[in-house]
């Protein structure tokens, strides 16, 4: 006879397998129905001066973001400094965001890692703490070998095992590679892959992705507020925008104007967002984003080393980019 403990363990394991399979089946059946259109700030991770996670300041930011008409939040994306967090920290941040955020707001968790095995594990853990979907960045350490075949295999394995829908993430400024268009088109046919966040800024590529995946219920998100209007004009359905951490209401207003077809008003607003957006992304990066958050009533906090605070001259440049466009 089996010992009582062994029977309990077998029951627990069976129940775990059943729940996992049920969630996976439900995800794959409903994945294409998950509407990810709208605006998401890829939220920053506040740290103390000692570079410890500052959950109190995170919570205060979340309370403010809940009052803005975001579709949801992207947690542990590039602006969350996820490469500098441990696995446990990444999962804990997502867990706390999900517990704090109203249920009608989506939580899209960054679960990308360098290996497929680690990404599968992280994806399952993010789903386990309540993520509604996962954002999976292209592996890049061996970028010379990350061709369409390798990336298609990677994302397919992740999507096959994921309990929640998957959003592809192409960010060449950080990874040094773009997700090839033939891979995007092939992966768009997967029942558990619902969209793409494209941060490259090439509008022809965004338009082509929309065009090539028409009829597949595949959704494309702009990866920056700097080209949000242009992305909407070629068929994107939303954006994951760093600037929304600072000017969230304004970015949501730009979305509304685009959706309503009020292009002249949208253009005027888009112009005023270009310089501030460039400052907190490609020019000065996450340290500048965190500084700007402080100016606008949010907690940016310190960065985790090796990222350093912006210099005095960079701070003056940043302030000029916001003030010359009427935001400060």
Secondary structure, 3 states (H helix, E strand, C coil): CCCHHHHHHHHHHHHHHHHHHHHHHHHHHHHHHCCCCEEEEECCCCECCCCCECHHHHHHHHHHHCCCCCCEEEECCHHHCHHHCCHHHHHHHHHHHHHHCCCCCEEEEECCCCCHHHHHHHHHHHHHCCCCEEEEECCCCCHHHCCHHHHHHHHHHHHHHCCCEEEEEECHHHHCCCCCHHHHHHHCCCCCEEEEEECCCCHHHHHHHHHHCCCCCCEEEECCHHHHHHHHHCCCCEEECHHHHCCHHHHHHHHHHHHCCCHHHHHHHHHHHHHHHHHHHHHCHHHHHHHHHHHCCCCCCECCCCCCCCCHHHHHHHHHHHHCCCCC
